[in-house]
Amino acid sequence: AAETHGVRPIPAKLPGMSAALLVAHSWLRWVVLLLGVLAVVRAVVGRSSGRRWQAGDAAPGLWYSRALDVQVLVGLLLYFGFSPLLTAAGQDFGRAMATPAIRFWLVEHLAGMLAALALGHVGTARVRKATTDAQRFGRAALFYGLSLLAVVLASPWPGLAYGRPLFRFF
């Protein structure tokens, strides 16, 4: 396995908890993306229409941030104990980092998703502290938009060297 420098890839079928976490992580991606798009669209439409901020305008961003929390938690469980690929990569970190597809999982995916999480939560806090309706909508659009962009860029889309299926099943 010269291509992977001795680091074994994720097997097609994983036993027990690993498989369940991977399926959950795969499907939660769609919840995160849907809520992120909803939060951004609602903010952009609110800002461009000039309407007043209403109590319901905060909900999409809050749900997006919560979904990110759950998604990152599941991802961290995979990262720190249930992913055979990352467990094997940790045995020879230097060699694993020399392989772009494995480096994606070790560093880039994790960093991108943590950035998305931070941007989502900063956005929620900044929206809450805004003093005008235009500021609220603008901050929501900016921070949720940047967070959503980080999610999209750090996702393992099919066709990429590190790509995964759009929908994972047991």
Secondary structure, 3 states (H helix, E strand, C coil): CHHHCCCCCCCCCCCHHHHHHHHHHHHHHHHHHHHHHHHHHHHHHHHHHCCCCCHHHCHHHHHHHHHHHHHHHHHHHHHHHHCHHHHHHHHCHHHHHCCHHHHHHHHHHHHHHHHHHHHHHHHHHHHHHCCCHHHHHHHHHHHHHHHHHHHHHCCCCCCCCCCCCCCCCC
